[in-house]
């Protein structure tokens, strides 16, 4: 029920932070599963399962999830490769959905105060 899904969501959110911090990237995909909101974000037009399958075939993708009411697609990878870019471009062209890509890099050191 809703209570179990909520517990799942929040315990997995904590696990994401721990696994990312410890470099356990293989666990991040499981950590980022969403039983609370995912089904409402997916919709039929997005063909999310097909996109997931295509993206997971691109190494080094660790996790894929939908976020926000947009929805936004988050692809977590050690690096963004041409194959990942190509899959996203072709998928959204095939389903005729406009999109914008924002490639972000993680800062593992944070702020250094001298």
C-alpha positions in Angstrom: 0.0 0.0 0.0 0.8 3.7 0.2 2.7 3.3 3.5 5.0 0.5 2.2 5.6 2.5 -1.0 6.5 5.6 1.1 8.9 3.7 3.3 10.5 2.2 0.2 10.9 5.6 -1.3 12.5 7.3 1.7 14.8 4.4 2.6 16.0 4.1 -1.0 16.6 7.9 -1.1 19.0 7.5 1.8 20.6 4.5 0.1 21.3 6.6 -3.0 23.3 9.2 -1.0 25.2 6.5 0.8 26.0 4.4 -2.4 27.0 7.5 -4.4 29.2 8.7 -1.5 30.9 5.3 -1.2 31.2 4.7 -5.0 28.8 1.7 -5.0 27.4 2.7 -8.4 26.1 -0.8 -9.2 23.5 -0.4 -6.4 22.2 3.0 -7.5 19.8 1.7 -10.1 18.0 -0.3 -7.4 18.2 2.5 -4.9 16.5 4.9 -7.4 13.4 2.7 -8.0 10.2 4.7 -7.3 7.0 3.0 -6.4 5.3 6.2 -5.4 5.4 8.5 -8.4 6.9 6.6 -11.4 3.7 5.1 -12.8 2.1 8.6 -12.9 5.1 10.1 -14.6 5.6 7.5 -17.3 2.6 7.8 -19.5 2.2 5.8 -22.7 3.6 8.4 -25.1 7.1 8.4 -23.5 7.7 4.6 -24.1 9.8 4.7 -21.0 10.5 0.9 -20.8 11.9 0.9 -24.3 14.1 3.9 -23.5 15.3 2.3 -20.3 16.3 -0.9 -22.2 18.2 1.1 -24.9 20.0 3.3 -22.3 21.0 0.4 -20.1 22.7 -1.2 -23.1 25.0 1.8 -23.2 27.9 1.5 -20.9 28.5 3.0 -18.4 24.9 3.8 -17.4 24.2 3.2 -13.7 20.7 4.4 -13.4 17.8 5.9 -15.3 14.8 7.6 -13.6 12.0 10.1 -14.2 11.9 13.1 -12.0 9.5 16.0 -11.5 6.2 16.7 -13.1 7.8 17.5 -16.5 8.9 14.8 -16.4 12.7 15.1 -16.4 14.8 12.1 -17.4 17.9 11.5 -15.3 20.6 9.3 -16.7 23.4 8.6 -14.2 26.6 7.5 -15.9 30.3 7.7 -15.2 30.5 9.6 -18.5 28.1 10.7 -21.1 29.0 8.9 -24.3 28.0 9.5 -27.9 25.9 6.2 -27.7 23.9 7.7 -24.8 23.4 10.9 -26.7 22.3 9.0 -29.8 19.8 6.8 -27.9 18.2 9.8 -26.3 18.1 11.8 -29.6 16.6 8.9 -31.6 14.1 7.9 -29.0 12.6 11.4 -28.6 12.6 12.0 -32.3 10.7 8.7 -32.8 8.0 9.6 -30.3 8.0 13.3 -31.5 8.7 14.9 -28.1 10.8 18.0 -27.9 13.5 17.9 -25.2 16.5 19.7 -23.9 19.7 18.0 -22.7 21.7 19.3 -19.7 24.9 17.4 -19.2 26.1 17.9 -15.7 29.4 16.8 -14.0 29.7 15.8 -10.4 32.1 17.7 -8.2 33.6 15.1 -5.9 35.8 17.5 -4.0 33.4 20.3 -3.1 34.5 23.7 -1.9 38.1 24.0 -0.7 38.9 26.8 1.8 42.5 27.9 1.9 
